[in-house]
C-alpha cells in the first residue's frame, strides 16, 4: 500500500520505522520545519526527518498545510503522489479537509490514549497528572474535529505507581507502532471495524504550562507525586530553585506540610499527613542527580521548610 507518513517528534519514530520495514511503500514523509537550537542556533532536523533519511524516504517540511503558498505546493505534491493512505502520528499540524479526503482509504491517526478519554495535545502527561492507573494507544480515522474520528484498534497498559510520563511515553510509542501495523494489515485485508466515539465520555488533554510544575506541599502526597512524575516539579530550598524529577509516596508524619521529616533520605511532609521521598533532584546551578549523591554534598535538617 502506498502511504504518506506525517509526524514530528520521537514518539512518532517507531511508527515510521515499522512502516518503513514493512511491505508497504512509504512514498513520502511530512514533518515540521527544522528549528534552531543551542548557543549557535544550529538548525536541528526533527526526529522523524532523521528516521526518514535513514530509509531514503523523500521529506517535505511545510510551515502550514492549511494556508499560504506552502500549503498549495504541499497539496499539489500530495495529489501527485496519490497515496492510498495517510498516517498521522503527532504531526503538530491540523489537516485541512482537502488533505483528509485525498487518499482513497482516508487518514489514520495514532493517539496516545484510550479514546475518547484524553483527546488533545498532552494525553500522556495529563493521564499521569490525573493519577490514572491504565492508559493505552488508539488508532482512529481522522476527521475535522480534534481526535473525534471513529476508533479502529486500541491496546491498553497499566501505569506504574512511580512511572514517569517520560517512561510511559517511550512504552506507548512502541505500542503505537504495534497498533499501527495491526491497523494497516487489517485495512488491507478488509477486516477493519470502525467504532464511533461516545462524546459523553470524552475529556481533553490541554497543553502543559510551566506554572503547573510549582509544588504546593499543602496538597496530598499522591497529587504532588503525580505532578513530579507527570511534568517534573520544582520548589525552593534555602532561597534557590530545586527541581524534582522522581519521587515516591512514603509513610506518614505529623510535621507541617513542606517540612523535611527525614533528613537522611529527603522525606518531606505533605498536606494529608503522608510523606513524599524525593529520589532525583537538581539544585539551582547544579546537575541532575540521585538524592543519595545530592545528600553527600550538603546537610539537611529535620524540620527544614521547602517552598
Secondary structure, DSSP 4 states (H G I P E B T S, - for coil): -EEEEEE-SHHHHHHHHHHHTSSSEEEEEE-PPPEEETTTTEEE--HHHHHHHHTT--EE--S-SSSHHHHHHHHHHHHHHT-SEEEEES-SSPPPHHHHTTSTT-EEEEESSSTTTTEES-HHHHHHHTT-SEEEEEEEE--SSSS-SPEEEEEEEEPPTT--HHHHHHHHHHHHHHHHHHHHHHHHHT----B---GGG--EEPPP-GGGGB--TTS-HHHHHHHHHHH-EEEEETTEEEEEEEEEEEEE--S-TTBEEETTTTEEE-TTSEEEEEEEEEETTS--EEHHHHHHS----TT-B--
